[in-house]
Amino acid sequence: MSLLSLLYLDDHGVDLVSDAVRQWCQARHVSIQSIQGQKALNIAVDKVLAGETSPAAIVDAIDSEIHVDLTGK
């Protein structure tokens, strides 16, 4: 999956993906340009293409697949 997958989304879908990924990255102190950030983007695109419309559900889906240590250890 790549950013080309965003081409399959309408404007609302692109906004939904970008908002959810931005929220997830900010909360976990992860750069969108990092490997984890790119994985989060791919997960979000997959969820929206599958019909998900809830930003919170998309963030939860990202969390369930990517585990970030927030303790700084």
Buried (B, 14 or more C-beta within 10 A) or exposed (E): EEEEBBEEBEEEBBEBBBBBBBBBBEEBEBEBEEEBBBBBBBBBBBBBBEEBEEBEEBBBBBBEEBEBEEEEE
